[in-house]
Amino acid sequence: MKTKNILIEKQDIAETARHTIRTEANSVLGLLEFINTDFEKAVELIFKCKARLIVSGVGKSALIAQKIAASLNSTGTPAIYLHAGDALHGDVGMVQHDDIVMIISKSGESAEIVMLAQLVKNFKNTVIALCGNKNSTLVKRADIFLNSTVATEACPNNLAPTSSTTAQMVMGDALAVCLMKLRGFEAEDFAKFHPGGTLGKRLFLKVADLYIHNERPEVRKNSSIKDVIIVMTKSRLGATVVTDENGKVEGVITDGDLRRMLEKNISEPKIMGSAFFAKDIMSKFPKTIHPEDLAIEALDKMRANNITQLVVADETGYKGIIHLHDLVREGII
């Protein structure tokens, strides 16, 4: 292919981008008239299906099929992606008796698509055609037709799949969202399938999962200021907890408490001596959190009190410290 040297003004680039967006947006809005009884029937059949939804296509439509299958799986509807070409060379064996097969195509006339539709019909499986050509062979062989027709592609030659693949994607999203609502699929359910994602961590990650990786700075009420500084320096958490002989929390000393103490008593020789103890500078009744509380609750409490760490404690006493950095590291923030 020969490269044509064409000078394009910056405003032409911007206008081409705007035209692409407008064209695809209008194509998506045009789908509203295709949300009909066939669409409702497809949603109900998939919802009641005891097996899986097999999603298939070729070319760019195959990529859309992959995305739709992934979206369905992550929102509670079991789905499997099957490339139409591979299906004709043995992979159709993954289609089980009760599966529903949705085939995606713009033209509905690709050889692999047409052959797969007939093959699946021979298996007595229900076929859903997500197609941009209502008069196609695919639609004629399907049990249900989801119309994804677009007036024009955003491509200047009206050839490259642009508006059509966007329309396919949106129809797939519409199916997924409808199925989510039918299943009563909530954020907690979504998080179960995304335990490593931010939402999953917000809903499942506990304080106990984080504080155990930190040092456990601890001093007694009668510990010297020197001991307090040594413990705080070693832990690198910017604080130490003051406990009684039974391990119960008495107070907390932070870097800020030390600085304020030094500023107030800088000329006093007793600062590092035996006459000055942890109990003299500790903050009583520190903010605490239970190990079994969610990490997101720790973040909310830190924000509400404008602090960067919380004392972790339960009925038995002091357990450790959770720091804002722990939440940042896990992507909670």
N, C-alpha and C positions, 0 to 999 in steps of 0.2 A: 504494500500500500504506500503510495507516494504521500509525503507530508506536504501539506499546503501551507505556505507562509501567509497567514492572514493576521493583519493588525487589528486587535480588538481594543477599543477604548474601555477604560475602567467602568464607565457608566453602562456600557453594553454588557459587561460581565455581570454587574449588579442586576440589570434588568432581566438578563437571562435567568439568573437565580430566582428572582421574584416571579418570573413567568412559570418556572418549574414548580415552585411552591403553590402558586395560585391554581395551576392546572391539576396538580395532585390533590389539593384541598377540595376543588370542585368535584373531582372523581370520587373522593370519599363521601362528600355530601350526597352525591348521586346514588349511593348505596341505600339511602334511607327508603327509597321506594321498593327495594328488593327485600326488605324485612317483612316477610309475608307468612302465610300458613306453612309453606315448605320449610322456612327457617325455623318456625316454632316446632314443627314435626321433627326436624333434625335434632334440635336441642333435647326434646323429650326422649327420642330414641337413644341418644348417647347417654342421657341421664339414667335411663332404665337398663342400659346395657350391662350385663353381668361379666362381660369380658373386656376387651380393649378396643380403642379406636385406632385403626391403622391409617396413617396419613401418608399419601404418596404423591409424587410428581416427577417431572424431568426438567432439566435446565434450571432456569431461575425459579420456576415454580417448586422445584425440589428443595431449594434453599428455604423458601417460604414454608414448605411442609415441615422441614426440620424445626423451624422456629415455632410453628403452631403446636407441634407435638411437645416441644419443650415447655411451652406456656401451659398446656393442658396438664402435663405431668406435675408441674409445680403448683397447680391450683386444684388438685384433687381428682382429676380425670385421667385414668390410666391410658396412655397413648404410646404408640410406637411409630417411628419414622421408617418408611420403606421406599427406597428409590425404585421407580417404575422399571428402569432398565435392569436392575439387579433382580427384581421380582421375576422377570421372564427368564432368568438364568438360575433359578433354584430358590431364591430368597422368598418366593411366595409361600414357601412351606411354613413361614412364621404365622400366616393367617390361619387362625383357628375357627372352629365351627361357629361360635357365637360372636366373633369379632364383627365390627362395622368398619367398612373401608371408605375413607374419604379421599377422592382423587382430585388434585388441583391442576388446572390448566387454563391458559388464556384461550387458546383456539379450540381445544377439545378434539383435535384431530391428529395429534402426534401419534405415530404408529405404536409406541410403547404404551401410551395411555389407553388407546382404543383396545389393544390386545389385553391389557391388564383388566380393564373394566369387564370384558367378556369372560375372562378367566375367572374372576371373582364371582360373577353372576352364575357361572357354572357350578361354583362351590355353594351356591345358595346363600351367600352373604349379602347383607344390605349394602348398596353402593350409594354414596353421597357424592355428587359432582359439584365442586366449587369451581365454576367455569365462567368465562367471559363471552361465551357464544351459545346462546340458547338453542340454536339449530344444529349444534354439533353432534357427532356420533357419540361422544362421551355422554352428553346429556340424554340422548335417546336411550342409552343403555343403563342409565342410572335410575335408582328408585326415588331419589330426592335431588332436586336441583337448587343450589344456592347460587344466585346470579351475582357475578362480580364484574359485569360489563362496564367498560369505561368508554367515554366518548372519544378520547384521544390520548395517546401517550405524551408525556412531557418531552420526550425526545424530539428534537426539531425535524427529524425524518419520519416521526410517528412509527418507529420500528422497535427501538430498544425497550425492553420491559421496564417501565418506570411507574406510570400511573396504575398499570394493571397489577403489578406486584404489590404496590401499596394497598390497592383495593383488596387483594387477597389477604394480606396481612391483617387489615382492619376487620374483615369478615371473620377471620380466625379469632381475633381478640374478642369480637362480639360473642362468638360461641363460648369462649372460655369464661367470660364474665357472666353470661347468663347461667352457665353451669355452676359457677361459684355461688351465685345467689340461690339456685335451687338446692345446693348441698348445704347451704348455711355455712359456707367456708369463711372463717374469720382469720384475723391476723395471727392468732395463736396457731391455727392450722397451717398457715403459710410458713410460719417460723419452723415448724417441725420438719419441713422439707428443705429449709435453708438454715441449718444450725450454725453454719460457718459465716453466714451473712450478718450484716448489722442488725436487721430486724430479729433474727434468731437469737443473737446475743442479748439484745434488749429484753427479750421475753424469757430467756432461759438461764443466762449466765448469772451465777450467784456470787455474792461477796466471798464466800468460802473458796470459790475457784481462783480468786485473785490474791487475797491477803497471805495465803500460805507460802507464796513465792518470795515474800518480803522478809526482811529481818524483823525480829520481835524485840524492839527496844523497851527496856523496863528498868525502873529504879524504885527505891523505897522513899518514903517521905523524909527520912533522915539521911538520905544519900547526900554527899557533898556536891557543891556546884562543879567541882573538878570531875567527879564521877559522872555527873549529868552530861557534861560536855563530851567526855570520852564516849559514852554510850550513844549520844546523838550523832557524833562524828562517824562512828563505826557503822551505824545503821543507814545513814544517808537518806533518811526519810524526813528530815527536818523537824522531828518531834520525838519525844519519848513519853511513855505512859508511867504514871506514878501509881503503884499498887500497895495494898496493905499486906500483912503476913499471910493472908488467905488467897492472895491473887486477885482480889476485888479492886476495881478501878477507883482510885481516889482523886485523880486529876491528870492533867497533861501539861507538858512543857514543850513549847515550840521555839523555833529560832527567834521568833518575834518576842517571846517572853524573855529570852536571854538578852537580846539587844536592849530591850526596855530596862531590864535590871541593871545592865552595865552603864547605860546612860544616866540612870538615877543614882547609882552608887559608885561611879568611876573612881572617886577619890577615897573610897572606903577600903582599908586594907583587909577587912574581914570577908570580902567577896569570895576569895579562894580559900578562906580558912574554915575552921570547924564551926564557926558561929553562924554560917549561912548555909541553908539546906534546901533540898528540892521543895519541901512543903512551903517555903517562903516565897517562891515565885510561880508555883504551879497554878494553873487555872482549874478551879473546881468544877465539877459537873460538866465534863467535856461531852461533845456530841458523839454519840455512839451509834453503832448499827449492828444488827444480829448477823451472824455468819450465813444464815439461810435466807436473808433478804436478797432481793435481786440487785445486781450491780447498778442497774439504772436508778434504783431507789437511792443508792449511795450518791450517785451523781446529783440527783434532785436535792438531796440534803446538803451536799457541799455547796451547790448553787444558792440555795435558800439562806445559808449561813455565811456565804462568802469565805469559805475555807477550802483548803486543798487536801486535807486528809481527815479521816474519821477513825475513831477507836473502834475496833471490832471486839465485841464482848457478848457473852451469853449468860445463862443462869449460873454457870460455874465460875465465871470471871473473865479476865482479860485474855484475848486470843491473839491479837495482832493489830496491824494498821493497814488500812487500804488508802492508797494515794491517788490523786487525780491522774497522775502519770499512768497508773494501771489501767484506767478507763480509756485514756487516749490510745494506749498501746493496743487495746482490744477493739478499737474502732467504735466504742460506744458513743463517743462524742463526734 
